[in-house]
Amino acid sequence: MAGGPRFAGLQIALIVLGGFGGILFTWLPAMTPDDWSEWVGCRLFLQLGCTAWLVVLLALRGSRVREIVGVLAFGLLLSWNALRSLVAGPVVVEGIVVEFQAGHGGRSGFQVHLGVQDGRATTTRLTAVWEQGRHAIALLGACARKDTRVRVTLLVPLGAMLAAECLDPVSVTERRRAREAAKLRQG
């Protein structure tokens, strides 16, 4: 290969860093319902493109098939949640906030845990980290507390909140019905 083994090692290092760098396309920006697919598409393009480039580079170097398959599987694994989000699209959940916690989560930095229970007593949970967690807090605003009725648009596999809206305050009767439905569902 032209450039010798050092040049090939440099290329491999850049490609691997590019694959992990793709994650930043969905961790850092404040995605909205209008532009989420562009950010997820950029992440996939960078991750899958780097994976393909690395596979071709390894094939040209005469690497074993096992190594090539391993690199391909690793690249697909890095892209899995982005692929799931792109295929499924955003989920709109309207319901009562039954779980809300925000703070620093150790290694993963700032975290937001949100659980919204809809009218069928199904709870949708989201864990947003880093900038996506801060974005979720900014979108929720005054709704960022339990027993608040909200409508949220989520990319659940990526842990991203695209939009949030406070609805009417939850009545005591609605809270009681939601708790009873949850108990029935669990029991």
N, C-alpha and C positions, 0 to 999 in steps of 0.2 A: 504494500500500500504506500502511496506517495506520502512523504513526510515522516515516515518511520513510526515506531511504536509510541514515541512520546506524543506525536501529533494525534494518533488514534486515541490515546488515553485522555488527551485534552478534549477531544470531541465527545467521548463517552461521558466525561464529567459535565460538560456543558449541556448535553442532552438530558442527563438525569436531573440536573438542577432545573432545567426548563420544564421537565415533567412535574416536579414539585412546585415550581413557580406558578403553574397553571391553577393551583388551588387558590392562589391569591386573587384570581379573577372573580371568585365568588365569596371570598372572605372579606375583602376590603371595601368594595363599592356598596353604596346604598342603592340596592336594586329596587326597581318599581315594577308594577304590573305591565308597564309599557316596554321596558328594556331588559327584563330578566333573561329573555332568550338570547340576546346578544352577548351578555356576560357569560352565560353558561356555554354558549357556542364558542366563544373565545377560549374558555378553559379547555373544552374538549379538543378544539383545534390544536392548541399548544401541547396538551398531554398526548393525544393520539398521534399527532404529527411527530413529536419527539420520540415516541415509542416506535413508530414506523421507521424513522431515520436510524435509530439505534439498531433495530432488527436488520435493516439493509447493511449497515456498517459491519455488524457482526457476521452476516452472511458473506460479505466481501472479504473479511479477514479469515474466513474458513473456520468459524467457530462451530462447535457441536450443535446439533439440532436441539438437544436438551437445554443448552444455554439460551438459544434463540426463543424457544417456547417459554422458558422462565421469564425472560424479559418481556415478551408479549403478554403473558399472564399478569405480570406486575403492572404494566401500563394500563391494561384493562381494569385491574383492581383499583388503581388510582382514579380512574375515570368513572367507576361504577355509579356513584351517587349522582354525578352530573348527568350521566346517561339516563338514569331513572327519573330525574327531575325534568329533563328535556322531553322524554316520552310521556310522562304522566301530566306534566304541566302544573300550574298552581292550583291549590285547593282553597276554596272559600268556605270558611267555617263561621257560622253565626251561633252564638251561644253565650254561656256564662263562664267567666273566668273562675276556675275551681282550684287552680294552682298557679302561683306566681312567686318567683324567687329570683333575685338579681344579686350579683356580687362577684368577687374574685374566686375563681375555681382552681387555684394552684397552677399546675403546668399549662393549662389551656387559657389562662388569663381571665378576662371578663366573661361571665356567663349569664344567660337569662334562661330560666326554665318556665315555660308557660303551658298550662293545660286549659283547654276550652271545651266545655261540655255542651253539645247541641241538644235539641229538643228530644232526640231519641236516646238520650243518656249515653251517647258515645263520646268519649273524651279523646280529643286530638292533642297530642303533646308535641312541643317544639323545644329543642335545646339550641340556642343560638350562642356562638362564641365570638370573641374578639369584636371586630367592628360590626358584625351582624347583630351581636347582642346590644351594642350601643344604639344601633339603628332601630332595633325593636323597641327599646325604651323610648326613643324619640317619637316613634310612630304611635305608641300606646298612650303616651302622655298621662292624662288624668285617669285613663282606663287601667293603669298598671297596678291593680289591686284586685283582691278576690271579690267575688259576688258582684262583678260589674258585667253588664251585657255588652258584648262586642261583636263586630264582624271583622275577621282578619283574613288576609290572603297570604298563604304560606307556600313555600317550597320545602316540604317536610324533609326529604332526603338530604338536602343541603343545609338545613337549619337556618333558613332565611325567611324573614317576614317582609312581604312586599308592600302591604298596606294594612292599615288598621283604622277602625272607626268605632267610637263610643256610641252605643245606642241608648235607649231609655234605661233608667236605673232599674235594677231587678227588684221585683216586689218580693215580699216575704213568702207569699203563696208560691211563686215560681221557684224560689230557693228550696222550699219544702218539697215540691214536686220533683225537682231535679235530684235531691238527696234520696227520696223514696225510689225513684227510678234507678238510681245507681245501686241502691241496696238490693233491689229485685234482680238486677242484672248480675250482681256478684253472687247472690244466693241462689 
